[in-house]
Amino acid sequence: MDGALVKFLTVVNLVWWPISKLIATVRIVLSPILRLVVFLLSPIWIVGSFLVLPFVHLARGLYHTLTLPLQVKWLERIETLYIYLGTAGLIGCMTGAILYFIFRFLSSSLSIDAGSKEKPRKGRTTAEFRAARREKQDQVLTRSLPIPVVVDKVSGRRGRGLLSQTIVEEDDSDF
């Protein structure tokens, strides 16, 4: 078993050795070129990072604000209260639903639904009462003799309010 492991590691070493030398050579060759590119692009990078800085600070502030509840230790303190209130809310909702369904079952089985039937109105409506009164007044006016209306015109200034009008009284009453 040890011989197989030794052979495997020898093969890996023989395969890796040329690859590592190739990487080292490329690094030696490309290192001065990459340093030159970084040196030439550094002013652009500095100006660009300066222009983007307000947005970076805004993003960091929003990130810290949104993750504040996850970082604060006060959540551990109110965990018991949260569980208590959540359980009380669930029990209250379930109790209310059970009472609602019991009430609906009882009211439908006993036929005491309040909103299902409208009671018919007893007696006359206001419009019927007024129409009957008008007919009665018309009958009284047609039977009585016409009385000439005398209008006295008073010269001078008259008030146009309610005090200047005559109140006409009727002989019979509806009540």
C-alpha positions as protocol buffer text, in pm:
chain_id: "A"
residue {
  index: 1
  type: MET
  ca { x: 0 y: 0 z: 0 }
}
residue {
  index: 2
  type: ASP
  ca { x: 285 y: 234 z: 80 }
}
residue {
  index: 3
  type: GLY
  ca { x: 445 y: 155 z: -255 }
}
residue {
  index: 4
  type: ALA
  ca { x: 134 y: 270 z: -442 }
}
residue {
  index: 5
  type: LEU
  ca { x: 126 y: 597 z: -249 }
}
residue {
  index: 6
  type: VAL
  ca { x: 495 y: 658 z: -315 }
}
residue {
  index: 7
  type: LYS
  ca { x: 448 y: 592 z: -686 }
}
residue {
  index: 8
  type: PHE
  ca { x: 147 y: 826 z: -700 }
}
residue {
  index: 9
  type: LEU
  ca { x: 331 y: 1109 z: -526 }
}
residue {
  index: 10
  type: THR
  ca { x: 635 y: 1057 z: -754 }
}
residue {
  index: 11
  type: VAL
  ca { x: 413 y: 1090 z: -1063 }
}
residue {
  index: 12
  type: VAL
  ca { x: 247 y: 1403 z: -923 }
}
residue {
  index: 13
  type: ASN
  ca { x: 590 y: 1553 z: -846 }
}
residue {
  index: 14
  type: LEU
  ca { x: 717 y: 1477 z: -1197 }
}
residue {
  index: 15
  type: VAL
  ca { x: 407 y: 1634 z: -1354 }
}
residue {
  index: 16
  type: TRP
  ca { x: 404 y: 1937 z: -1122 }
}
residue {
  index: 17
  type: TRP
  ca { x: 775 y: 2023 z: -1154 }
}
residue {
  index: 18
  type: PRO
  ca { x: 761 y: 2150 z: -1518 }
}
residue {
  index: 19
  type: ILE
  ca { x: 436 y: 2333 z: -1449 }
}
residue {
  index: 20
  type: SER
  ca { x: 587 y: 2513 z: -1149 }
}
residue {
  index: 21
  type: LYS
  ca { x: 897 y: 2611 z: -1349 }
}
residue {
  index: 22
  type: LEU
  ca { x: 673 y: 2744 z: -1630 }
}
residue {
  index: 23
  type: ILE
  ca { x: 473 y: 2953 z: -1383 }
}
residue {
  index: 24
  type: ALA
  ca { x: 792 y: 3093 z: -1227 }
}
residue {
  index: 25
  type: THR
  ca { x: 930 y: 3184 z: -1571 }
}
residue {
  index: 26
  type: VAL
  ca { x: 606 y: 3355 z: -1676 }
}
residue {
  index: 27
  type: ARG
  ca { x: 604 y: 3545 z: -1347 }
}
residue {
  index: 28
  type: ILE
  ca { x: 960 y: 3663 z: -1397 }
}
residue {
  index: 29
  type: VAL
  ca { x: 887 y: 3771 z: -1754 }
}
residue {
  index: 30
  type: LEU
  ca { x: 547 y: 3929 z: -1689 }
}
residue {
  index: 31
  type: SER
  ca { x: 633 y: 4093 z: -1358 }
}
residue {
  index: 32
  type: PRO
  ca { x: 803 y: 4401 z: -1506 }
}
residue {
  index: 33
  type: ILE
  ca { x: 527 y: 4435 z: -1767 }
}
residue {
  index: 34
  type: LEU
  ca { x: 254 y: 4413 z: -1503 }
}
residue {
  index: 35
  type: ARG
  ca { x: 436 y: 4663 z: -1281 }
}
residue {
  index: 36
  type: LEU
  ca { x: 454 y: 4905 z: -1575 }
}
residue {
  index: 37
  type: VAL
  ca { x: 80 y: 4863 z: -1646 }
}
residue {
  index: 38
  type: VAL
  ca { x: -7 y: 4915 z: -1279 }
}
residue {
  index: 39
  type: PHE
  ca { x: 218 y: 5222 z: -1264 }
}
residue {
  index: 40
  type: LEU
  ca { x: 53 y: 5373 z: -1575 }
}
residue {
  index: 41
  type: LEU
  ca { x: -303 y: 5295 z: -1461 }
}
residue {
  index: 42
  type: SER
  ca { x: -259 y: 5404 z: -1098 }
}
residue {
  index: 43
  type: PRO
  ca { x: -359 y: 5772 z: -1159 }
}
residue {
  index: 44
  type: ILE
  ca { x: -677 y: 5658 z: -1333 }
}
residue {
  index: 45
  type: TRP
  ca { x: -747 y: 5418 z: -1047 }
}
residue {
  index: 46
  type: ILE
  ca { x: -692 y: 5689 z: -785 }
}
residue {
  index: 47
  type: VAL
  ca { x: -922 y: 5941 z: -960 }
}
residue {
  index: 48
  type: GLY
  ca { x: -1187 y: 5675 z: -1024 }
}
residue {
  index: 49
  type: SER
  ca { x: -1184 y: 5556 z: -664 }
}
residue {
  index: 50
  type: PHE
  ca { x: -1209 y: 5919 z: -546 }
}
residue {
  index: 51
  type: LEU
  ca { x: -1516 y: 5977 z: -765 }
}
residue {
  index: 52
  type: VAL
  ca { x: -1685 y: 5656 z: -652 }
}
residue {
  index: 53
  type: LEU
  ca { x: -1608 y: 5715 z: -282 }
}
residue {
  index: 54
  type: PRO
  ca { x: -1947 y: 5877 z: -191 }
}
residue {
  index: 55
  type: PHE
  ca { x: -2132 y: 5580 z: -340 }
}
residue {
  index: 56
  type: VAL
  ca { x: -1908 y: 5338 z: -153 }
}
residue {
  index: 57
  type: HIS
  ca { x: -1979 y: 5515 z: 177 }
}
residue {
  index: 58
  type: LEU
  ca { x: -2353 y: 5521 z: 101 }
}
residue {
  index: 59
  type: ALA
  ca { x: -2353 y: 5150 z: 23 }
}
residue {
  index: 60
  type: ARG
  ca { x: -2159 y: 5072 z: 342 }
}
residue {
  index: 61
  type: GLY
  ca { x: -2397 y: 5285 z: 549 }
}
residue {
  index: 62
  type: LEU
  ca { x: -2701 y: 5113 z: 402 }
}
residue {
  index: 63
  type: TYR
  ca { x: -2543 y: 4773 z: 456 }
}
residue {
  index: 64
  type: HIS
  ca { x: -2467 y: 4850 z: 822 }
}
residue {
  index: 65
  type: THR
  ca { x: -2814 y: 4998 z: 874 }
}
residue {
  index: 66
  type: LEU
  ca { x: -2988 y: 4697 z: 725 }
}
residue {
  index: 67
  type: THR
  ca { x: -2776 y: 4446 z: 914 }
}
residue {
  index: 68
  type: LEU
  ca { x: -2794 y: 4634 z: 1247 }
}
residue {
  index: 69
  type: PRO
  ca { x: -3071 y: 4415 z: 1393 }
}
residue {
  index: 70
  type: LEU
  ca { x: -2857 y: 4110 z: 1321 }
}
residue {
  index: 71
  type: GLN
  ca { x: -2551 y: 4258 z: 1491 }
}
residue {
  index: 72
  type: VAL
  ca { x: -2707 y: 4401 z: 1807 }
}
residue {
  index: 73
  type: LYS
  ca { x: -2719 y: 4189 z: 2123 }
}
residue {
  index: 74
  type: TRP
  ca { x: -3056 y: 4330 z: 2238 }
}
residue {
  index: 75
  type: LEU
  ca { x: -3236 y: 4075 z: 2022 }
}
residue {
  index: 76
  type: GLU
  ca { x: -3118 y: 3807 z: 2263 }
}
residue {
  index: 77
  type: ARG
  ca { x: -3276 y: 3999 z: 2550 }
}
residue {
  index: 78
  type: ILE
  ca { x: -3621 y: 4024 z: 2394 }
}
residue {
  index: 79
  type: GLU
  ca { x: -3631 y: 3670 z: 2259 }
}
residue {
  index: 80
  type: THR
  ca { x: -3845 y: 3549 z: 2551 }
}
residue {
  index: 81
  type: LEU
  ca { x: -4088 y: 3839 z: 2510 }
}
residue {
  index: 82
  type: TYR
  ca { x: -4109 y: 3773 z: 2135 }
}
residue {
  index: 83
  type: ILE
  ca { x: -4189 y: 3406 z: 2192 }
}
residue {
  index: 84
  type: TYR
  ca { x: -4448 y: 3494 z: 2460 }
}
residue {
  index: 85
  type: LEU
  ca { x: -4628 y: 3753 z: 2245 }
}
residue {
  index: 86
  type: GLY
  ca { x: -4615 y: 3533 z: 1936 }
}
residue {
  index: 87
  type: THR
  ca { x: -4766 y: 3241 z: 2123 }
}
residue {
  index: 88
  type: ALA
  ca { x: -5036 y: 3464 z: 2274 }
}
residue {
  index: 89
  type: GLY
  ca { x: -5120 y: 3600 z: 1928 }
}
residue {
  index: 90
  type: LEU
  ca { x: -5149 y: 3253 z: 1780 }
}
residue {
  index: 91
  type: ILE
  ca { x: -5369 y: 3132 z: 2064 }
}
residue {
  index: 92
  type: GLY
  ca { x: -5590 y: 3441 z: 2031 }
}
residue {
  index: 93
  type: CYS
  ca { x: -5630 y: 3397 z: 1655 }
}
residue {
  index: 94
  type: MET
  ca { x: -5716 y: 3030 z: 1692 }
}
residue {
  index: 95
  type: THR
  ca { x: -5967 y: 3100 z: 1971 }
}
residue {
  index: 96
  type: GLY
  ca { x: -6132 y: 3374 z: 1766 }
}
residue {
  index: 97
  type: ALA
  ca { x: -6159 y: 3149 z: 1462 }
}
residue {
  index: 98
  type: ILE
  ca { x: -6309 y: 2867 z: 1670 }
}
residue {
  index: 99
  type: LEU
  ca { x: -6566 y: 3103 z: 1828 }
}
residue {
  index: 100
  type: TYR
  ca { x: -6653 y: 3246 z: 1485 }
}
residue {
  index: 101
  type: PHE
  ca { x: -6720 y: 2903 z: 1337 }
}
residue {
  index: 102
  type: ILE
  ca { x: -6921 y: 2790 z: 1643 }
}
residue {
  index: 103
  type: PHE
  ca { x: -7136 y: 3105 z: 1622 }
}
residue {
  index: 104
  type: ARG
  ca { x: -7194 y: 3060 z: 1248 }
}
residue {
  index: 105
  type: PHE
  ca { x: -7288 y: 2694 z: 1297 }
}
residue {
  index: 106
  type: LEU
  ca { x: -7530 y: 2772 z: 1580 }
}
residue {
  index: 107
  type: SER
  ca { x: -7689 y: 3070 z: 1407 }
}
residue {
  index: 108
  type: SER
  ca { x: -7741 y: 2879 z: 1082 }
}
residue {
  index: 109
  type: SER
  ca { x: -7872 y: 2566 z: 1255 }
}
residue {
  index: 110
  type: LEU
  ca { x: -8113 y: 2768 z: 1472 }
}
residue {
  index: 111
  type: SER
  ca { x: -8207 y: 2998 z: 1180 }
}
residue {
  index: 112
  type: ILE
  ca { x: -8127 y: 3317 z: 1368 }
}
residue {
  index: 113
  type: ASP
  ca { x: -7922 y: 3486 z: 1100 }
}
residue {
  index: 114
  type: ALA
  ca { x: -7959 y: 3858 z: 1162 }
}
residue {
  index: 115
  type: GLY
  ca { x: -7873 y: 3988 z: 817 }
}
residue {
  index: 116
  type: SER
  ca { x: -8045 y: 3725 z: 604 }
}
residue {
  index: 117
  type: LYS
  ca { x: -8409 y: 3847 z: 629 }
}
residue {
  index: 118
  type: GLU
  ca { x: -8551 y: 4197 z: 614 }
}
residue {
  index: 119
  type: LYS
  ca { x: -8861 y: 4266 z: 815 }
}
residue {
  index: 120
  type: PRO
  ca { x: -9145 y: 4419 z: 614 }
}
residue {
  index: 121
  type: ARG
  ca { x: -9242 y: 4769 z: 720 }
}
residue {
  index: 122
  type: LYS
  ca { x: -9566 y: 4807 z: 906 }
}
residue {
  index: 123
  type: GLY
  ca { x: -9786 y: 5106 z: 837 }
}
residue {
  index: 124
  type: ARG
  ca { x: -9756 y: 5376 z: 577 }
}
residue {
  index: 125
  type: THR
  ca { x: -9441 y: 5531 z: 441 }
}
residue {
  index: 126
  type: THR
  ca { x: -9382 y: 5904 z: 447 }
}
residue {
  index: 127
  type: ALA
  ca { x: -9464 y: 5940 z: 78 }
}
residue {
  index: 128
  type: GLU
  ca { x: -9795 y: 5753 z: 122 }
}
residue {
  index: 129
  type: PHE
  ca { x: -9886 y: 5970 z: 422 }
}
residue {
  index: 130
  type: ARG
  ca { x: -9817 y: 6293 z: 231 }
}
residue {
  index: 131
  type: ALA
  ca { x: -10013 y: 6175 z: -73 }
}
residue {
  index: 132
  type: ALA
  ca { x: -10313 y: 6090 z: 146 }
}
residue {
  index: 133
  type: ARG
  ca { x: -10294 y: 6429 z: 318 }
}
residue {
  index: 134
  type: ARG
  ca { x: -10282 y: 6611 z: -17 }
}
residue {
  index: 135
  type: GLU
  ca { x: -10588 y: 6421 z: -138 }
}
residue {
  index: 136
  type: LYS
  ca { x: -10770 y: 6509 z: 180 }
}
residue {
  index: 137
  type: GLN
  ca { x: -10678 y: 6877 z: 147 }
}
residue {
  index: 138
  type: ASP
  ca { x: -10785 y: 6879 z: -218 }
}
residue {
  index: 139
  type: GLN
  ca { x: -11124 y: 6733 z: -121 }
}
residue {
  index: 140
  type: VAL
  ca { x: -11170 y: 6995 z: 150 }
}
residue {
  index: 141
  type: LEU
  ca { x: -11074 y: 7279 z: -85 }
}
residue {
  index: 142
  type: THR
  ca { x: -11304 y: 7162 z: -364 }
}
residue {
  index: 143
  type: ARG
  ca { x: -11604 y: 7134 z: -127 }
}
residue {
  index: 144
  type: SER
  ca { x: -11562 y: 7472 z: 37 }
}
residue {
  index: 145
  type: LEU
  ca { x: -11674 y: 7793 z: -127 }
}
residue {
  index: 146
  type: PRO
  ca { x: -11405 y: 8006 z: -275 }
}
residue {
  index: 147
  type: ILE
  ca { x: -11329 y: 8307 z: -58 }
}
residue {
  index: 148
  type: PRO
  ca { x: -11206 y: 8612 z: -241 }
}
residue {
  index: 149
  type: VAL
  ca { x: -10860 y: 8713 z: -134 }
}
residue {
  index: 150
  type: VAL
  ca { x: -10824 y: 9079 z: -56 }
}
residue {
  index: 151
  type: VAL
  ca { x: -10481 y: 9219 z: -98 }
}
residue {
  index: 152
  type: ASP
  ca { x: -10408 y: 9556 z: 51 }
}
residue {
  index: 153
  type: LYS
  ca { x: -10112 y: 9729 z: -92 }
}
residue {
  index: 154
  type: VAL
  ca { x: -9949 y: 9945 z: 163 }
}
residue {
  index: 155
  type: SER
  ca { x: -9744 y: 10221 z: 23 }
}
residue {
  index: 156
  type: GLY
  ca { x: -9400 y: 10271 z: 157 }
}
residue {
  index: 157
  type: ARG
  ca { x: -9127 y: 10040 z: 237 }
}
residue {
  index: 158
  type: ARG
  ca { x: -9221 y: 9687 z: 344 }
}
residue {
  index: 159
  type: GLY
  ca { x: -8994 y: 9434 z: 501 }
}
residue {
  index: 160
  type: ARG
  ca { x: -8938 y: 9123 z: 297 }
}
residue {
  index: 161
  type: GLY
  ca { x: -8878 y: 8893 z: 592 }
}
residue {
  index: 162
  type: LEU
  ca { x: -9107 y: 8642 z: 760 }
}
residue {
  index: 163
  type: LEU
  ca { x: -9266 y: 8907 z: 983 }
}
residue {
  index: 164
  type: SER
  ca { x: -9430 y: 9077 z: 687 }
}
residue {
  index: 165
  type: GLN
  ca { x: -9606 y: 8759 z: 572 }
}
residue {
  index: 166
  type: THR
  ca { x: -9946 y: 8648 z: 692 }
}
residue {
  index: 167
  type: ILE
  ca { x: -9980 y: 8316 z: 868 }
}
residue {
  index: 168
  type: VAL
  ca { x: -10278 y: 8125 z: 729 }
}
residue {
  index: 169
  type: GLU
  ca { x: -10445 y: 7890 z: 975 }
}
residue {
  index: 170
  type: GLU
  ca { x: -10645 y: 7588 z: 868 }
}
residue {
  index: 171
  type: ASP
  ca { x: -10977 y: 7496 z: 1012 }
}
residue {
  index: 172
  type: ASP
  ca { x: -10934 y: 7121 z: 1042 }
}
residue {
  index: 173
  type: SER
  ca { x: -10635 y: 6932 z: 1164 }
}
residue {
  index: 174
  type: ASP
  ca { x: -10493 y: 6601 z: 1048 }
}
residue {
  index: 175
  type: PHE
  ca { x: -10403 y: 6497 z: 1396 }
}
